[in-house]
């Protein structure tokens, strides 16, 4: 999927995955948020090569700025994940892995061009021998983009903001791995992306000089990991790393006349031990996380640290599989949290498998909710807590895989705005999410049929209203026809309307169609051509306020033709 994505972005790719919804506020580089199984965008842990990434100020990760050309694969864990990964794992985990080294010498170069004068280039190599491997990947992307706002004559600020929101991105990633002997291995990872993005702002009407809103961002992550075999049954590894998320508004604040900066640094350490037993295996893990923020605004507190202790046990015996984990988090900002999960699977025969899972999870309040200057914060907020139960039935053979999963997730101490005159954040609501996801992949000769559909009810139990930007029905389909060196594909992505943060206002349902062609010549030269939104569907994934009065609709790309070529030397 990544190879056929062309000039697509990570949010666009995630939009096609089972149980995943995406909200964007404009074109490339605009703020994008991800919802897994109806949970909030702050309920998802994002990992880049095993390191947490994102902003501790608002609890989000700027995945829109991670170049897809740097990525080798993406893994999605759906459901409670706190018993392994700690805070923020109510909805799941999205793990992003950059390209790694491999034996031999494999340089490549690629270039792409598409609508809105979008230009992208990437180059790099992977290399190695029997003991050492390394890689280096570079990428750059420029686009003129389009105005994030749909024109609205009722909004004066909108009229001033109707310009092209340009975007520029530069990225680099590298890795080095060395196997000293059969017992000891060391790995190094580095990733950096910088971006400049223009965007539209509803507050532009307050100052006519504030038109070209723009920001600069930086995501950086680096780590070192040492892995060793203590004996034939015991593997131990220790990993240290740091990730940085920086967002700097280049438009001066019209009230205070300053440029706002929000920077998060996450210092991380993990010591993991995997011990093979006569029956099953044991996992012992200690991880440390220190979050620090550096902002132009003065927060009451700007750091916190967390110690996590994990005990896990996994066993596979004949047709039975058991996975369990128990975790204790000791945090300097909130009370200790204990989470756990237990899963069981039974292999009925070579094709059918049934499984179930129960798990608890929690999400720590972010620094904005706790300490942002002004009257909106609440330093007494408690973590949100959840209990999730699910059951799955799976079928697979040489040409077909089908999965049906039903789930229920109850969230207590749900953080929402209190609605009083000061709109203070508080733990006043409960949420209940019930849903079912059906996904399938089938080959009929040279034709591949793949897709998923999710039907769910993500509701605030106290108000009996749907949670913002979660649809009760959404999904995608992919048809791919393989003939010699050609792949011809058709993608469809659809969703019913979604409630917004404004009472009684909903986005409209949509169905978009993409056409894809991929050709490989001589195993070295690849051409990818995409026609995204082929039917030029007018749809929106986000609103700001009421667009029938003075609010705004965020635009999405229209029909877009793009081509990308790659040569592997």
N, C-alpha and C positions, 0 to 999 in steps of 0.2 A: 504493500500500500504506500509506503514511504517513497519507493522508487517511482511509482506512477503518479505521485502527488504533484510533480512539476513545481510550479511557483506557489503552491498552496502553503498555508501557514499551519502551525500546530493546532490552533483552535479549530480551523476548518477540518483537519484530519480527525480530531477528537469528536467533532459533531456527528461523525458517521459511526461511532462506536456504540455498542449495546449499553443501555442504561445511562448514557451521558448526554447532557444538554449544555449548550454554550450560549452566552450572551456577549455581544460585541457592541461597542459604541462608536462605530465608524469603520474606516478602512484599515489597511495594514498599520500596525503599531498602536491602534486604539486599545483602550482598556478592555480586556476580555476576561470573563469569569466562567468557571466550570462548575456544573452541578452533577453529582453522581447519585443516582437513585433518589432524586428529589430532595437531597440534603442541601445545605447552604454552601456557597462558594468557599466559606471559611472552614468547612468541614472536610476539606481534602488536603492531604499531605502531598507536597510535590518534592520529589527527590531527583537530583541530577548527579548521576554516577554515585549514588548512595548518600549524597549530602542533601540536607534540607536546604531549600531555597525559598525566598519570598520575603515580604516585608512584615516585620512584627508590629508595625504601626497600624496597618489596616487588615492584616491577616491574609493578604492575597499574594500571588506569585505572578510576575510579568512574563507568562509563557509566550505572549504574543511577540516578544523580542528574541526568542530562542530560534535561530535559523534552522529550518528543517534539513537543510543540506549538511548540517553538522551531526545529525542524529542517525544512529545505527538501528535502534529499536525503541519502542515505548511499550511498557507493561502497565496494565491497569488492575488493581486489586479493588473489587467492589465489596462494600460491607465494612463492618467494624474492624479497625486495624490498630487501635491504641494498645492492645495487649502485647503487640510486638514493637510498634513504632512510637508509642507515646501520644502526647497531646495532639489534638486536631484531627484524629482519625475516625470520626463518626461516619463519614460518607465513604472513605476509601483512600487509596494511595495511587498516585500516578508517578511511575518511575521512568525517567528519561535517561537513555544511555547514549553517550557520544561514540563516535567511531574509534576503534582500537587498532592496534598493530597486529600483523599476522606474518607468517613466514614468507620469505621472498621480498620482492620490491614491487610495489603496486601504486604508481602515481596515477592521478586522474585530473581532469579539468572539465568544467561544465559552464555553460552560459545559457541564459534565458531572457526572453523578452515577451511582454504582454501588454494588455490594455492599461490605460492610465500611465503610459510611458514607464512601465515597470521593468527594471533591468536588474538582473542578478547574475553574479559570477561566483564560482567556487573552485578551489584547487587544493590539492593535498596529496598525501601518500601514506601508505602503511608499509611497514618493512619489518624484517626480523629473521632470526635463525632459530636453532633448536632451543636456545636458552634466553634470548632477548628479543623483545618486539617493541616497536614504537610507532607513533603516528603523529601527523601534523595536518590540520585542516584549517583552511582560511575561507572566508566568505564575505561578500558584500552585496548590498541590495539598496536600490534607490527607486522611488516611485513618486509621481506627482499626486497620486491619490485622488480623492474627491471630497467635497464638503461633507463633514459628518452629519450636519443637520439637513433635514428636508425643509425646503422653503416654507415659511409660515408668516403670512402678512400680518398676523396679530402680534408678532413678537419683534420688537425693534432690534433687540440684540441678535436675533436670528438673521435679519437682513444684513447686518454688519459682518456676520460670520460666514456669509456664503462665498467661501473661497476654497481653493484646493488645499487639502491638508496633506502636505508632503511628508515623506518618511524616509529616513536613511538608517541603515543598519550595517554594522561591521562586526565580524565574529572570528574567533580563533579558538581551537581546542587542540590539545595534545595529550599523549599518554606515553608512558614508558613502563615496561614490565621486564623483570629479570628473575629467572629461576636459578638460584645459586646451586641447588642440588635437589634431590628428590624430596627433601623435607622443607626447604625454606624458599619463599618467593616474596618479592617486593614489587609494589605497584605505585606509580605516581600519576595523578590526573590534574589537568588544568583546563579551565574554560573561562572565556571572557567574551562578552558581547556589549557593545555600546550602541545607543540609538538616539536619534533626534526625531521628534514627532511634533507636527502641528495638529491642533485640535480646536473644536468649537466650544464656546463656553456661554452658558445661559446668562452669566452675569456681565456680559460685555456691555449691556445697556447702561451700566452704572458709570462707565467711563468711555466716551467715544474714541479715546486714543488706544483702547485695548482691543485690538482686532486680531492680530496674528498670535493667538495663544500657542505656546510651544513648551516642550519640556525636553530634558536630556535624561537618559537612563543608563545605568550600568548594572550588569549582573556578572559577578565573578565567583568562581568556586575552584578551590584547589585542595588536594588531599594526598596523603601518603598512607599506604597500608602494608603491613608486614604480616605474612601468613606462614605458619610453621606447623609441622606434625610433631607433637610431643612423643607420641608412640603410634602404633598401628591403629589405635582406636580413637585417638584424641587429636583433633585439629584446633589450633588456637590462632586468632588473628587480632591485631590491634590497628585501628584506623584513626588518624587525626586529620582534621580539615577545617576549613573556614569558607563561608559563603557571604557574599556582600550584595545587597540590593540598594541601589541609589536612584532616587527620583528627584530631579531638580527643576522646578518651574522657572522657565526663563522669562516669563511675564511677571513684572513686579506686581505685588499685592496692592490693589487700588486703595486699601485703607492704610496699611502700614508702610507702603512704598519699599518693600523688600522682596527679594527672590526667596521663595520657600524651598527648603531642602529637607528631604526625608531619607535617612540612610539607616539601614539595618545591617548589623554584623552578627553572624551566628557562628560561634566557636563550638566545634563538635569533636567528641572522642567516643569511640566504641571499642569495647573489648569483648569479643565473642568466642565462645568455646563450644565446639560440636563434638559430642562424645557418642561413639557407636557402642550400643549394648547388645547383649545376646538377643534381646527382643526390643527393637526400636532404637531410637537415638534421643539423646538429651541435649538441650540447648541452654547454655548459661550465658547471659549477656548483661554487661553493664554499659550504659551510655550516659554521656554528660553533654548537656547543651547549655550554652551561655548566650543569651540574647542581649544585645546592646543597640540602642538607637542614638543617632546624632541628628538633631533637627534644629531649624531656626526657631521653632516654637519651643517654649520652655515647658517640659512635662514635669509633673511632680516626681516621677521616677523614670529612669532611663535604662534600667538593666534588670535582669532576673536570670537565675540559673536553675537548672533542673538535673536531678540525679535519677536515673531509671535503672531498675533491677528486674530482669526477666528470667523466668524459668519456663522452659518449653519441653514438651515430650511428644515425639512423633513415632508412630508404629504402623507398619504394614505387614499383615500376617494373612497369608492365603488371600481370601477375597475381602478382607477387612482392612480399612485404613482409619487411623485415629490421629488427630492433631489437636494438641492442647497448648495453651500458654497462659501464664499468669504474670502480671507486671505491677510493680509498685513505683509510683512517681513521687519524688520528694522535691517540692518547688519552693523557692524563696518568696513567691508572691501569693500563692494560694495553698489551701490545705492539701495534705497528701491524697493522692488518688490511686485506687486499686482497680485494675481492669483485668478481664480474663476472657477466654474464648475456648470453646470445645467443639470440634467438628468430627463427624463420622461419615464414612462412605462405604458402601457395599457394592462390590462388582458382581452383579447378578449373573452375567455371562460375559463372553468376549466382546459384546456389543453394548450392553445396557449397564448403567451404573446409577445408583440413587445415593444422595448425600443430604446431610443437614448440618446446620451450624447455629450455635448461639454465642453471642459475644456482647460485651459491654465496651463502651468507649467514652471519651470526653474531649471537649474543646476548650482550651484556655482563652479567656477574654484577651483581646489584643490591646496594645498600648493606647490606641485611640479611644476605645471604649472605656478604658480605666482612667486615663490621665490626660487626655487631650485638653489643652487650655480652653477655659470657658465653662459654660454651665451644662454642657451635654454629657460630661463624663460621669462615671460612677466607680470610685475606687473599691467599693464593697461588692462588685460583681463576683458571682461564683461561676465556676466552669459549667458549661452545658454538659449533660450526661445522657447517654443513650443505652437502650437495650434492644438488640437486633436479633431476630430469629428468621431463618430462611431454610428452604428445602429445594433441592434440584433433582431433575431427572435428565440423564444424558444418554444419547445414543451415538455410536460412531462405528464406521466400517471403512473400507478402503476409499470410498467415494463420497461418503456422507457423514456429517456431524450435526446433531440437533441437541439443543439445550433448552430446558424450560425451568425457570427459577421463580419461585414465589417468595416474597419477603415482607417483613413488617419491622419498622424501626420506630420506637417511641423515644422522644427526646424530652427530658425534663429541664427546668431552669433555662428555657429557651430565651435568648437575649433579644429583646426588641425595644424600640422606643416606647416610653411609657405613655406618650400621647398627652401628657400634661403640658402646661404652657412652656415648660423648659425643655421638653422632649428628651428627658434624661434616659439613658440606657438602663434597663433593669431586667432581672430574671423573673418575668411575670407571666410567661406563657408556656404552654406545652405543645409539642408537635407530634403528629402521628402520620407515618408514611406507610401505606400499604401498596404493594405493586406486584407486577409479574412481567418478566422479560422472556420472550421467545427469540432465540437466534438459531440460524441454520446455515449450512454451507454444503452445497451438493454439486458434484460434477456429473454432467450428462454428456459423455463424449468429450468434445472440445469446449463445451459450454459450462461455465461456472455460474451458479446461482447462489448468491450470498446475501443475507440480510438479517435484520432484527426489528422487533417491535416491542415497545414497553407501554403498558397500561398501568397507571398508578394514581394514587390519591394522596398527594402531599399537602396536608392541611394543618393549619393552626387550630388546635383543639379548643382553645378559648374563644376564638372568633368564628370558627367553622368556615374560614375562608382559605382558599388555596394560597400556598406560599408564593411570593412574587417570582415570576419568570420560570415557573415549573408548569409544564403542560401535563394533562392527564393521559395524553396519547401522543407518542412520537416514535420515529424509527427511520430506517434507511434500507435500501436495497442496492445490490451491485450485480450486474450481469457482465461477465467477461468472456469473450470468445477468443480462444487461442488457436492460431493457424500458423504453423512454421515459426518464423521469427516475429510475428505480429501478435499484438493483443488489442482487441477492440472492446471498449468498455462503456457501460452506461451506469451512472450513479443517480439515485434519487434519494433526497433527504426531505422529510416532512414532519410537521408538528401541528397540533391544534393550537388555538389561541392561548395566550398565557396572561394571567393577572399581572398587573404592574404594582408599583408601590403607591400609586394613586388610586383611591377608592373608586370602584366601578369602571375603571379604565382597563381594557384588555388589548394586547397585541392581537393581530389577526393571524389565523392559521396560514400555513404556506406549504408548498411542495415545489422544490427546485430540482432541476435536472442538469446533470453534467455529462458531457461526452468526452471520452478519453481514447487516445490511440498511442500505442507504444511499439517501437520497432527497434530491434537489435540487429546490427550488421556486423558480421565477422567476430561476434562475441566481445567487441571492443567499443563500437560506436553505437550509441543509443539516442534515439529521437523520441521525445515525448511531446504530444500536442493535446491541449485541453481546451474545451469550450465550456466554461463554467456558467451556470445559470443560462443554459442554452435557450430557454423560452423567455428570457428577460423578465422574470417574475419580480414584481415590486413587493417587497416584504421587509419587515423590520424585526429585529431581535431585542430592541430596547427602546423605551420611551423615557423622556424626562418631563414630568408633570403631565398636564392635559393638553395634547396637541390640538384639541378643538378650541382652546382658548389661547393662552400664551405659552404653552409647553412645546416640546420638541419631539420629533421622531428621528431616531438615528438611522442614517442610510446604510444600506448594504450594497455590495457590488452588483452592478447590472451585468448583462451578457458580456463575458470576458474571454477573449481568445488569447492563448499564450502558447509558446513553444520553448522547449528546453532541449539542449543537446549536451551529451556527455561523451568523453573519450577516455577509456581506460588503456593506458600504455602497456 
